[in-house]
Amino acid sequence: MKHIFALALLAVLGWSAPSFAADNASLIGNYVVTGTETDGKAYDGPGPLAITMDKSGALELKWDGGKYVGIGQVSGNQVFVGGTAEGKSIIMIMEIKPDGSLEGKWWRRTDAGTKGTEVWKKK
């Protein structure tokens, strides 16, 4: 009975796991950014995004030459980012797509609305 339970659990975990897993090093590079503000208005991005790796192994993100900054960590096929933009704290949850692009949602403290999105495409 224990063997059947173990096999069933492995099968369920296998079906629910992402089809691929990235790591921090695989995201290093320069990206073109498009997205929407938290109110849903489109923008062409806050400038180019550069992702490097900190000596601790965390991702360092700098948009528009460092005007906006963040720190991130990959987990499975997602990257979680905390940072600052316009003097406000931001959080982002980005999904890593099989083609290497990322897309997801972001929120900025005290902003009205929850429609902030970004798409990052590697140059």
C-alpha positions in Angstrom: 0.0 0.0 0.0 2.9 2.4 0.8 4.4 1.8 -2.6 1.1 2.6 -4.4 0.8 5.8 -2.4 4.4 6.8 -3.2 3.9 6.1 -6.9 0.7 8.1 -7.0 2.3 11.0 -5.1 5.2 11.0 -7.6 2.8 11.0 -10.5 0.8 13.9 -9.2 4.0 15.9 -8.5 5.4 15.2 -11.9 2.2 16.4 -13.6 2.1 19.6 -11.5 5.8 20.5 -11.8 6.8 23.1 -14.4 8.0 21.7 -17.7 11.4 23.3 -17.2 13.3 24.9 -14.4 15.6 27.9 -14.8 18.4 29.1 -12.5 19.7 32.6 -11.7 22.6 32.3 -14.1 20.4 31.5 -17.1 18.7 35.0 -16.7 21.9 37.1 -16.9 21.7 39.5 -19.8 20.1 42.6 -21.3 16.3 42.8 -21.9 13.9 45.1 -23.8 10.9 45.9 -21.5 7.3 46.6 -22.3 4.3 46.7 -20.0 1.5 48.5 -18.2 1.3 50.8 -15.3 -0.7 49.7 -12.2 -3.7 51.6 -13.7 -3.5 49.6 -16.9 -2.0 52.3 -19.2 0.6 50.9 -21.6 4.3 52.0 -21.6 7.4 51.0 -23.5 9.2 50.2 -20.4 11.3 52.2 -17.9 14.3 51.7 -20.2 16.4 48.7 -20.9 16.8 46.1 -18.1 20.2 44.6 -17.2 20.3 41.5 -15.1 23.6 40.5 -13.4 24.4 38.3 -10.5 25.4 39.6 -7.0 28.3 37.9 -5.2 25.7 36.2 -3.0 24.2 34.6 -6.1 21.1 36.7 -6.1 20.0 38.5 -9.3 20.6 42.2 -9.5 18.2 44.0 -11.8 18.7 47.6 -13.1 16.2 49.3 -15.3 17.1 52.5 -17.2 20.8 52.5 -16.1 20.0 52.0 -12.4 17.1 54.5 -12.1 15.0 51.5 -10.9 16.7 48.7 -9.0 15.7 45.3 -7.7 16.9 42.0 -6.4 15.5 38.7 -7.5 15.6 34.9 -7.0 14.5 32.1 -9.4 12.2 29.4 -8.1 11.2 26.8 -10.7 9.9 28.7 -13.7 9.3 32.0 -11.9 11.5 34.8 -10.7 10.5 36.8 -7.6 11.7 40.4 -7.4 11.7 43.1 -4.7 12.9 46.6 -5.4 12.2 50.3 -5.6 10.7 52.5 -8.3 10.0 56.2 -7.9 10.8 56.0 -4.2 8.2 53.3 -3.6 8.7 49.6 -2.9 7.8 47.2 -5.7 7.3 43.4 -5.9 7.2 41.4 -9.1 6.3 37.8 -10.0 7.6 36.9 -13.4 7.1 33.7 -15.3 10.0 32.4 -17.3 8.8 31.3 -20.7 10.5 28.5 -22.7 11.8 31.0 -25.3 13.7 32.8 -22.5 11.3 35.8 -22.3 9.7 36.6 -19.0 6.2 38.1 -18.3 4.3 38.8 -15.2 2.7 41.2 -12.8 4.1 43.9 -10.5 2.8 46.1 -7.7 4.1 49.4 -6.3 3.3 50.4 -2.8 0.5 53.0 -2.5 -0.4 52.9 -6.2 -4.0 52.6 -7.0 -4.7 49.6 -9.3 -3.3 46.1 -9.7 -2.8 46.0 -13.5 1.0 46.5 -13.6 2.5 44.0 -16.1 5.9 43.6 -17.8 7.3 41.5 -20.6 11.1 41.1 -20.8 12.7 40.0 -24.0 16.4 39.2 -24.2 18.4 41.3 -26.7 
